[in-house]
Amino acid sequence: MREGIEAHRAKIADLAAALGQRYSVKLSLPTAESQHLAWFDAGTRQSGGHQPARPVFSVPPDVRAAAASAITTRFQTDLAQGRTPNTLPALQAGAQAIREAWVRRLSLSGDDVRWAPLAPAYARWKHRRGLDPRIGVATGRMLAAVRAGLIVIQRTR
């Protein structure tokens, strides 16, 4: 199996690099959660207040490395089971690793990326209403949508 992995190492590296370049990774979400996440991710400046950008969907090098590891594992599994490695399931494994980073960000108020803290008044408002104190998880709908959303991989060029 080691020889099989070595023979496919260039393809594995190419696939890992392709996620976010030649292939986009998106989640198919209900419209309300999709709009809320877009607003949350990019932030807004409004006359009545300010929502700082809290980037959920960035893919820094450590997340890309996790995707590459998932792709490698998928290739190893295919080879161990006597199958020819298939690009689409490998990309799906890498995309799932990326989604896991997005879920961790919402679950852990930023996790690997630094998010601005909640405004004190909003934190008090959430507390009075018994809402989840984590950033982006007040009701849990957005986090649930990211956990359950269909991963869509599209070729960009």
DAFEN-V38400 format. One record per helix or strand of 2 or more residues. SS is the DSSP state (h for helix, s for strand). FROM is the first residue (numbers start at 1). LEN is the number of residues. Records with the same first field share a line. If there is no record, write none. Layout:
BEGIN
SS = FROM-LEN / FROM-LEN
END
This chain:
BEGIN
h = 2-17 / 31-12 / 61-20 / 87-21 / 120-9 / 141-8
s = 23-6 / 44-3 / 49-3 / 150-6
END
